[in-house]
Amino acid sequence: MNEKTTGELENLRDLIDGVDQQLLHLFRKRLDLVAQVGAVKHAAGVPIYAPQREAAMLAKRRQEAVNMNISPQLIEDVLRRLMRESYLNEKDVGFKQVKTDLGDIVIVGGQGQLGQLFTQMLTLSGYQVKIVDKDDWQIAPSLFKNAGMVLVTIPINVTCEVIRTQLNQLPQTCILADLTSIKEKPLLAMLEAHKGPVVGLHPMFGPDVGSLAKQVVVVCHGRDSHRYEWLLEQIKIWGARIVEAKAQKHDNAMQLVQAMRHFSTFVYGLNLCKEQADLDNLLQFSSPIYRLELAMVGRLFAQDPNLYADIIFAQEGSLNAISDYIDNYQSALSLLKAGDRQAFIEQFSQVSEWFGDFAPQFQSESRAMLQSVNDMKHD
Ligand SMILES: C=C(O[C@@H]1C=C(C(=O)O)C=C[C@H]1O)C(=O)O
């Protein structure tokens, strides 16, 4: 580069720095305004997440972007990222307490990760939260006496036993709820152990979400739903969506969504390990989709093996779902062994047809993710 070019670049880069600094000031201003919205909503007990407002705002900004010759996707990306920040900041003001005369909430397994998240959310909403963990059974009865709700969030393999043996003397009006990722057996155990209100919940997210905005919580009704309606309202105020399901239907879906999925991810990692794959090298050659896939697989192995063992081993039915998957793997492999390219293409087309409109939808969703993965690259 000659001196003139260097000078011109420096000059332009100074101007860009100035614009970026202005952006920072605008971000600060926007975050302050959002915090004010948060305070107004908190006082009124309105959820922070307002999907209709977001959709209307995004549509307007996209149109204005087009008028200014800016890509509409650019402003949408920036605004969505800013909105995510808005949800995170709402924790600063807390949440409206829907039920003010409940008594204590006792979280059984409150030291687990999900237990901690619910402790935090409930405390931010003004509830008195008490915690019972593995070694605290002696103090439990005195805590249960004043409990308006007992929330169970412990490993699946001990959930039903703990419900049967430790939670069978709760006050009649106390709500008994659980957060287990299978629902049929814990719900039955709760209904048997306790004659008062019972509800099964399954938060469809990990404990590392920053905010519950846009997350899903599955609800399987047990008994006396009018007594725990407030809890569902409370969860909605945190920004999550409630999806009602029958326990059996939920558990069947989990065989694919969790057991089969995590099992195949486990085998993927196992295979890389046994093949002694050179991860550094793979990453160097990785396309964005492979980078994303490796991240999805690798993140499993950063977590507690017990959690995944629990999920995979929880239901006998999962074995069928996983066996079917392996059968399909085998029969696809036999096409490959036989060199039957035509049959492969035919099957591919059948599956595409079966995915229908979801296939292009998933393609565009994943495009956005792949672009973010690529944005994160640096060296
Ligand atoms: C700030 C608000 O709350 C949330 C955050 C928004 C934002 O950051 O623009 C928009 C809608 C809501 O999901 C609002 O309702 O205006």
The ligand as an ORCA input file, in Angstrom:
! r2SCAN-3c Opt
* xyz 0 1
  C     -39.548     -2.932     24.767
  C     -40.582     -3.765     24.703
  O     -40.529     -5.099     25.173
  C     -39.961     -6.161     24.423
  C     -38.734     -5.719     23.738
  C     -38.830     -5.091     22.534
  C     -37.670     -4.324     21.968
  O     -36.546     -4.481     22.427
  O     -37.901     -3.532     21.048
  C     -40.028     -5.172     21.809
  C     -41.105     -5.878     22.259
  C     -41.048     -6.669     23.489
  O     -40.833     -8.034     23.182
  C     -41.880     -3.312     24.139
  O     -42.894     -3.965     24.344
  O     -41.889     -2.268     23.487
*
